[in-house]
Amino acid sequence: MKELETLIPLVRGNMLESIIILLVVGFLFLLSYKNLKLVQVIYNWLTSILWFLKKDYVIFANFTKKEESISEVKNQYVELGYCAYKLDDREMFNSDGSIEIETLESIVRKNRNKIRKSKKRMKRNDSFVYLGFPHVPIGFLNGYQFTDTGSVILHEYDGGNKETKAKGYFELEKIYNTEIEIIDTTSSNEKFDQSVAIKIEQSFPINDDDIVDVLGETQIIKFGIKTPMRWSINNYAQVDLYQKKFEALLNKLNEQSVKNVHLFATTPTSLSFSLGRVINHYNPDIVVYNYCNGKFDWGINLKSGKIVEIS
């Protein structure tokens, strides 16, 4: 009993010393973490590989057309912590941009699986970061899988052809008013067929004849800006307005029991993803088509994920 009583002060002394050491180590770690980017990167990498840990930010970068470095984007989120999912399927496409249907199906399956995984890693429903260079149908498909999530952080690419912005990725500006004007050629009393086509001309114009080559003679709705312009989506207000107008158009088609929508779009990555987000399960079946070498060559049914072949 006496021996035990003599050990207690020693144990207490060692515990106090241990606590002091831990506090000092913890303080030094926090100090170095705040000021040394390398420490942040290493710590972030170690916690990212633990798949069960949720992260403050989840970065999803999707490349099927071309690739640009996302290092600068990741650096913006490394201090608070992120995990990144990068899909690079450029080599799955042939040199002329074509692709075999079976290969495309495997890309879609992998894509949907990665989206599900990334959603599970989100600590908050506003911590998802989206960017990349996917084909338009894949961008819409990514967004369609995020209809049940809160706000998304969008990064867009700029070709650097303006004095005010350098080449590379940038987050859309947080402004809440826009002068952009979106045209919808439908009228209040218009009657729609069971199957209609919508063309969204944002970056480039779309020739109606190219749509007719795919569908035959069909009812075509023009939706988008009056004069298509590349690199012109740069703030959240533009995206919000596009979403509201597009959702209203889909609801109008719902009211007249339209069954199928064929969507042809020249939209940048952030807009493809964002418009896909407002498509609901009760909307008509929507097939988004891909444009390659002067023609539309395949499409994706957003609800089923099935590939639509064009002969």
C-alpha positions as CSV (number, residue, x, y, z in Angstrom):
1,M,0.0,0.0,0.0
2,K,2.9,2.3,0.9
3,E,4.6,1.5,-2.4
4,L,1.4,2.5,-4.3
5,E,1.2,5.7,-2.4
6,T,4.7,6.6,-3.4
7,L,4.1,5.8,-7.1
8,I,1.0,8.1,-7.4
9,P,2.9,11.4,-7.3
10,L,5.3,10.0,-9.9
11,V,2.5,9.0,-12.2
12,R,0.8,12.3,-11.6
13,G,4.1,14.1,-12.5
14,N,4.5,12.1,-15.6
15,M,0.9,12.7,-16.7
16,L,1.4,16.4,-16.3
17,E,4.6,16.3,-18.2
18,S,3.0,14.2,-20.9
19,I,0.0,16.6,-21.2
20,I,2.4,19.6,-21.4
21,I,4.4,17.8,-24.2
22,L,1.2,17.0,-26.1
23,L,0.0,20.6,-25.8
24,V,3.3,21.9,-27.1
25,V,3.4,19.4,-30.0
26,G,-0.2,20.3,-30.8
27,F,0.6,24.0,-30.7
28,L,3.6,23.6,-33.0
29,F,1.5,21.5,-35.4
30,L,-1.2,24.1,-35.6
31,L,1.4,26.8,-36.1
32,S,3.1,24.9,-38.9
33,Y,-0.2,23.8,-40.4
34,K,-1.4,27.4,-40.6
35,N,1.8,28.7,-42.2
36,L,3.4,25.8,-44.1
37,K,1.5,24.6,-47.3
38,L,3.5,21.4,-47.4
39,V,2.2,20.4,-43.9
40,Q,-1.3,21.1,-45.0
41,V,-0.9,19.0,-48.2
42,I,0.5,16.0,-46.3
43,Y,-2.1,16.1,-43.6
44,N,-4.9,16.6,-46.1
45,W,-3.6,13.6,-48.2
46,L,-3.4,11.4,-45.1
47,T,-7.0,12.2,-44.1
48,S,-8.3,11.9,-47.7
49,I,-7.3,8.3,-48.0
50,L,-9.5,7.4,-45.0
51,W,-12.6,6.9,-47.0
52,F,-14.9,7.1,-44.0
53,L,-13.9,10.6,-43.0
54,K,-16.1,13.4,-44.2
55,K,-14.3,16.5,-45.6
56,D,-15.0,20.2,-45.5
57,Y,-14.7,20.3,-49.3
58,V,-15.2,17.6,-52.0
59,I,-13.6,18.5,-55.3
60,F,-15.0,16.7,-58.4
61,A,-13.0,17.3,-61.6
62,N,-14.2,15.5,-64.8
63,F,-12.2,15.4,-68.0
64,T,-13.4,13.6,-71.1
65,K,-12.6,16.3,-73.8
66,K,-9.3,17.8,-72.6
67,E,-7.4,18.4,-69.4
68,E,-6.2,21.5,-67.6
69,S,-4.3,21.6,-64.2
70,I,-6.5,21.9,-61.1
71,S,-3.6,22.4,-58.7
72,E,-4.5,26.1,-58.2
73,V,-8.1,25.1,-57.4
74,K,-7.0,22.5,-54.8
75,N,-4.7,25.0,-53.1
76,Q,-7.7,27.2,-52.3
77,Y,-9.2,24.5,-50.2
78,V,-6.2,22.7,-48.7
79,E,-6.1,24.6,-45.4
80,L,-9.7,23.6,-44.4
81,G,-9.3,20.2,-45.9
82,Y,-10.6,18.5,-49.0
83,C,-10.7,15.2,-50.9
84,A,-10.6,15.2,-54.7
85,Y,-12.1,12.9,-57.2
86,K,-10.6,13.3,-60.7
87,L,-12.0,11.4,-63.6
88,D,-9.8,11.5,-66.7
89,D,-11.3,9.4,-69.5
90,R,-9.8,11.3,-72.5
91,E,-7.9,8.3,-73.7
92,M,-11.1,6.3,-73.9
93,F,-12.1,8.3,-77.0
94,N,-10.7,7.8,-80.4
95,S,-8.4,10.4,-82.0
96,D,-11.3,11.7,-84.1
97,G,-13.4,12.2,-81.0
98,S,-15.6,9.1,-81.6
99,I,-16.1,6.4,-79.1
100,E,-17.5,2.8,-79.0
101,I,-20.8,2.5,-77.2
102,E,-19.6,-0.2,-74.8
103,T,-16.7,2.1,-73.8
104,L,-19.1,5.0,-73.3
105,E,-21.3,2.9,-71.1
106,S,-18.4,2.0,-68.9
107,I,-17.5,5.7,-68.5
108,V,-21.1,6.5,-67.5
109,R,-21.1,3.7,-64.9
110,K,-17.8,4.8,-63.4
111,N,-19.0,8.4,-63.5
112,R,-22.2,7.7,-61.6
113,N,-20.3,5.6,-59.0
114,K,-17.8,8.4,-58.4
115,I,-20.5,10.9,-57.9
116,R,-22.2,8.7,-55.3
117,K,-18.9,8.3,-53.5
118,S,-18.1,12.0,-53.5
119,K,-21.6,12.8,-52.1
120,K,-20.9,10.5,-49.1
121,R,-17.7,12.4,-48.3
122,M,-19.4,15.8,-48.0
123,K,-19.5,17.2,-44.4
124,R,-22.1,19.8,-45.5
125,N,-24.5,20.0,-48.4
126,D,-22.8,23.2,-49.7
127,S,-19.2,21.8,-49.8
128,F,-19.1,20.3,-53.3
129,V,-16.7,21.9,-55.9
130,Y,-17.3,21.1,-59.5
131,L,-15.0,21.7,-62.6
132,G,-13.4,20.1,-65.6
133,F,-13.9,19.6,-69.3
134,P,-16.6,16.9,-69.7
135,H,-18.7,16.3,-72.8
136,V,-22.0,18.2,-72.5
137,P,-24.1,15.1,-71.9
138,I,-21.8,13.9,-69.1
139,G,-21.9,17.4,-67.5
140,F,-25.7,17.3,-67.5
141,L,-25.6,13.8,-66.1
142,N,-23.3,14.9,-63.2
143,G,-25.7,17.7,-62.4
144,Y,-28.8,15.5,-62.6
145,Q,-27.2,13.4,-59.8
146,F,-27.1,16.5,-57.6
147,T,-30.7,17.5,-57.6
148,D,-30.9,16.7,-53.9
149,T,-27.9,18.7,-52.8
150,G,-27.6,22.3,-51.6
151,S,-25.5,25.0,-53.3
152,V,-22.5,24.0,-55.3
153,I,-19.2,25.8,-55.7
154,L,-18.6,26.2,-59.5
155,H,-15.3,26.7,-61.2
156,E,-15.2,27.6,-64.8
157,Y,-12.3,27.8,-67.3
158,D,-11.3,30.9,-69.1
159,G,-9.1,30.8,-72.2
160,G,-7.3,34.0,-71.1
161,N,-8.4,36.1,-74.1
162,K,-9.4,39.0,-71.9
163,E,-7.1,41.5,-70.1
164,T,-9.0,41.1,-66.8
165,K,-8.7,37.4,-66.3
166,A,-5.7,35.0,-66.6
167,K,-6.0,31.7,-68.4
168,G,-7.2,28.9,-66.1
169,Y,-9.9,28.0,-63.6
170,F,-11.7,30.6,-61.5
171,E,-14.7,30.4,-59.2
172,L,-17.8,32.1,-60.5
173,E,-18.2,35.6,-59.1
174,K,-20.7,35.9,-56.2
175,I,-22.9,38.6,-57.6
176,Y,-26.7,38.5,-57.6
177,N,-27.8,40.6,-60.5
178,T,-27.1,40.0,-64.2
179,E,-27.9,41.7,-67.4
180,I,-27.9,38.5,-69.4
181,E,-31.1,38.0,-71.4
182,I,-32.3,34.4,-71.9
183,I,-34.6,33.8,-74.9
184,D,-37.4,31.2,-74.8
185,T,-39.2,30.9,-78.1
186,T,-42.3,29.2,-76.7
187,S,-45.5,31.2,-76.3
188,S,-48.1,31.0,-73.6
189,N,-50.7,29.3,-75.7
190,E,-48.4,27.1,-77.7
191,K,-49.2,23.4,-78.2
192,F,-46.4,20.9,-77.9
193,D,-45.9,17.5,-79.5
194,Q,-45.3,14.4,-77.3
195,S,-41.7,14.7,-78.3
196,V,-39.9,18.0,-78.7
197,A,-36.3,19.3,-79.2
198,I,-34.7,22.1,-77.1
199,K,-31.5,23.7,-78.3
200,I,-29.5,25.8,-75.8
201,E,-27.1,28.1,-77.7
202,Q,-24.6,29.5,-75.2
203,S,-21.1,29.1,-76.5
204,F,-21.9,28.4,-80.2
205,P,-25.0,28.4,-82.4
206,I,-26.7,25.2,-83.3
207,N,-28.0,24.6,-86.8
208,D,-31.6,23.3,-86.9
209,D,-30.6,21.0,-89.8
210,D,-28.2,19.1,-87.5
211,I,-31.1,18.4,-85.2
212,V,-33.4,17.3,-88.1
213,D,-30.6,14.9,-89.2
214,V,-30.9,13.2,-85.8
215,L,-34.7,13.3,-85.2
216,G,-36.3,14.1,-88.5
217,E,-38.8,16.9,-88.7
218,T,-39.6,17.9,-85.1
219,Q,-40.7,20.8,-83.0
220,I,-37.6,22.8,-82.0
221,I,-37.6,25.2,-79.0
222,K,-34.8,27.8,-78.9
223,F,-33.6,28.5,-75.4
224,G,-30.5,30.6,-74.4
225,I,-28.9,33.9,-75.2
226,K,-29.5,35.8,-78.4
227,T,-25.9,35.9,-79.5
228,P,-23.9,32.8,-78.4
229,M,-20.5,33.7,-77.0
230,R,-17.7,31.6,-75.6
231,W,-16.2,32.2,-72.1
232,S,-19.2,34.3,-71.1
233,I,-20.5,32.5,-68.0
234,N,-18.7,34.0,-65.1
235,N,-21.0,34.6,-62.2
236,Y,-23.6,32.8,-60.1
237,A,-26.4,35.3,-61.1
238,Q,-26.2,34.1,-64.7
239,V,-26.4,30.5,-63.6
240,D,-29.3,31.1,-61.2
241,L,-31.3,32.9,-64.0
242,Y,-30.6,30.1,-66.4
243,Q,-31.8,27.5,-63.9
244,K,-35.1,29.4,-63.1
245,K,-35.9,29.9,-66.8
246,F,-35.0,26.3,-67.7
247,E,-37.1,24.8,-64.8
248,A,-40.0,27.0,-65.9
249,L,-39.7,25.7,-69.5
250,L,-39.7,22.1,-68.3
251,N,-42.7,22.7,-66.1
252,K,-44.5,24.2,-69.1
253,L,-43.8,21.0,-71.0
254,N,-45.0,18.9,-68.1
255,E,-48.3,20.7,-68.1
256,Q,-49.0,19.6,-71.7
257,S,-47.8,16.0,-71.0
258,V,-44.8,16.1,-73.2
259,K,-43.1,12.6,-72.9
260,N,-39.7,13.1,-74.4
261,V,-37.3,16.0,-74.6
262,H,-34.3,15.9,-76.9
263,L,-31.7,18.4,-75.7
264,F,-29.0,19.9,-77.9
265,A,-26.7,22.3,-76.1
266,T,-23.4,24.2,-76.4
267,T,-23.0,25.0,-72.7
268,P,-19.8,25.4,-70.7
269,T,-19.1,23.0,-67.8
270,S,-20.6,25.0,-65.0
271,L,-23.8,25.6,-66.9
272,S,-24.2,22.0,-68.1
273,F,-23.9,20.8,-64.5
274,S,-26.2,23.5,-63.2
275,L,-29.0,22.9,-65.7
276,G,-28.8,19.2,-65.0
277,R,-29.5,19.9,-61.4
278,V,-33.0,21.4,-62.0
279,I,-34.2,18.4,-63.9
280,N,-36.6,16.4,-61.7
281,H,-37.8,12.8,-61.9
282,Y,-41.3,13.9,-62.8
283,N,-40.0,15.8,-65.9
284,P,-40.2,14.2,-69.3
285,D,-37.5,11.8,-70.3
286,I,-34.5,13.9,-71.4
287,V,-31.8,12.8,-73.8
288,V,-28.8,15.1,-74.0
289,Y,-26.8,14.8,-77.3
290,N,-23.1,15.2,-78.0
291,Y,-21.7,17.3,-80.9
292,C,-18.6,16.0,-82.6
293,N,-17.0,16.9,-85.9
294,G,-20.0,18.7,-87.4
295,K,-22.7,16.4,-86.2
296,F,-24.5,14.9,-83.1
297,D,-23.2,11.4,-82.7
298,W,-24.6,10.0,-79.4
299,G,-26.7,10.9,-76.4
300,I,-27.4,10.0,-72.8
301,N,-30.8,9.5,-71.3
302,L,-30.4,11.3,-67.9
303,K,-32.9,9.2,-66.0
304,S,-31.8,5.8,-67.1
305,G,-28.1,6.5,-67.9
306,K,-28.5,4.6,-71.1
307,I,-26.6,5.6,-74.2
308,V,-28.6,6.6,-77.3
309,E,-27.0,5.6,-80.5
310,I,-27.3,7.7,-83.7
311,S,-27.1,5.9,-87.0
